[in-house]
Amino acid sequence: MSTDNKTILANISTDAQGYLMNTEQWNETIARCIAANEKIELNEDHWQVIHYIRQFYNEFNTSPSIRPLMKYLASRLPAEKCNSLYLQILFPEGPARQATKIAGLPKPAKCT
């Protein structure tokens, strides 16, 4: 992780696993820093999922676990972009867990 990323993340409150303590602190710069820490270079496909996850959180006041996330994305994205394999490629450490972290949201309750 670059020095700039470390500096940005040092000024943000996170839990022991790196999830933001205050979702209001999130912005795309912070998302890029978290993603870099997760060894992910964000592209348009990542951003699309990240923004839908944030939309889910705003609608339901909870971070989605994988099943609700898949159902939510299925109503918004083409079929080829809302399957677990596609999401696993984008977020290899677990689509719900890793994507919510990058999206600046709390860890989903059902994720271990």
C-alpha positions as CSV (number, residue, x, y, z in Angstrom):
1,M,0.0,0.0,0.0
2,S,1.3,3.4,-0.9
3,T,2.2,6.1,1.7
4,D,-0.7,8.2,0.5
5,N,-3.1,5.3,1.1
6,K,-1.7,4.7,4.6
7,T,-2.1,8.4,5.4
8,I,-5.7,8.5,4.2
9,L,-6.7,5.3,6.1
10,A,-4.9,6.4,9.2
11,N,-7.4,9.3,9.5
12,I,-10.4,7.0,9.3
13,S,-11.8,5.0,12.2
14,T,-12.1,1.3,11.4
15,D,-12.8,-1.8,13.4
16,A,-10.1,-4.6,13.8
17,Q,-11.0,-6.1,10.4
18,G,-10.8,-2.8,8.5
19,Y,-14.5,-1.9,8.1
20,L,-15.3,1.8,8.5
21,M,-16.8,2.7,11.9
22,N,-18.7,5.6,10.4
23,T,-20.2,5.0,6.9
24,E,-20.5,8.8,6.4
25,Q,-16.7,9.0,6.1
26,W,-16.8,7.0,2.9
27,N,-15.9,8.4,-0.4
28,E,-14.4,7.0,-3.6
29,T,-10.9,8.0,-2.6
30,I,-11.3,6.0,0.6
31,A,-12.8,3.1,-1.4
32,R,-9.7,3.1,-3.6
33,C,-7.4,3.0,-0.5
34,I,-9.3,0.1,1.1
35,A,-9.4,-1.8,-2.3
36,A,-5.6,-1.3,-2.6
37,N,-5.2,-2.7,0.9
38,E,-7.3,-5.7,-0.3
39,K,-5.1,-6.0,-3.4
40,I,-7.9,-5.0,-5.8
41,E,-7.6,-2.4,-8.5
42,L,-11.1,-1.1,-9.0
43,N,-12.6,-0.9,-12.4
44,E,-16.1,0.0,-13.8
45,D,-17.5,-3.4,-12.9
46,H,-16.3,-3.1,-9.2
47,W,-17.8,0.4,-9.0
48,Q,-21.1,-0.7,-10.3
49,V,-21.4,-3.4,-7.6
50,I,-20.1,-1.1,-4.9
51,H,-22.6,1.6,-5.7
52,Y,-25.5,-1.0,-5.7
53,I,-24.3,-2.3,-2.3
54,R,-24.4,1.2,-0.9
55,Q,-27.8,1.7,-2.4
56,F,-28.9,-1.6,-0.7
57,Y,-27.6,-0.3,2.6
58,N,-29.4,3.0,2.2
59,E,-32.7,1.2,1.4
60,F,-32.6,-1.5,4.1
61,N,-30.2,-0.1,6.7
62,T,-28.1,-3.2,6.7
63,S,-25.2,-4.6,4.8
64,P,-26.2,-7.4,2.5
65,S,-25.1,-11.0,2.9
66,I,-24.6,-12.9,-0.3
67,R,-28.1,-14.2,-1.0
68,P,-29.9,-10.8,-0.5
69,L,-27.1,-9.2,-2.5
70,M,-27.6,-11.6,-5.4
71,K,-31.3,-11.0,-5.4
72,Y,-30.9,-7.3,-5.3
73,L,-28.3,-7.2,-8.1
74,A,-30.5,-9.6,-10.2
75,S,-33.2,-6.9,-10.3
76,R,-30.7,-4.3,-11.5
77,L,-28.0,-5.8,-13.6
78,P,-27.8,-8.1,-16.6
79,A,-27.9,-11.8,-15.8
80,E,-24.1,-12.2,-16.6
81,K,-23.3,-9.7,-13.9
82,C,-25.4,-11.0,-11.1
83,N,-24.1,-14.5,-10.4
84,S,-21.8,-15.6,-7.7
85,L,-18.9,-16.6,-10.0
86,Y,-18.8,-13.1,-11.5
87,L,-18.8,-11.5,-8.0
88,Q,-16.2,-13.9,-6.8
89,I,-13.9,-12.8,-9.6
90,L,-14.4,-9.2,-8.7
91,F,-14.1,-9.7,-4.9
92,P,-12.0,-12.9,-4.4
93,E,-12.1,-12.8,-0.6
94,G,-15.9,-13.1,-0.6
95,P,-18.2,-10.8,-2.6
96,A,-20.4,-9.7,0.3
97,R,-17.6,-9.4,2.9
98,Q,-15.0,-7.7,0.7
99,A,-17.3,-5.5,-1.4
100,T,-19.1,-4.1,1.7
101,K,-15.7,-3.3,3.2
102,I,-14.7,-1.4,0.1
103,A,-18.1,0.3,0.0
104,G,-17.5,1.6,3.5
105,L,-20.3,-0.4,5.1
106,P,-20.4,-2.6,8.2
107,K,-19.5,-6.3,7.8
108,P,-22.7,-8.3,6.9
109,A,-24.0,-10.0,10.0
110,K,-24.0,-13.5,8.4
111,C,-20.3,-13.2,7.2
112,T,-17.8,-14.9,9.4
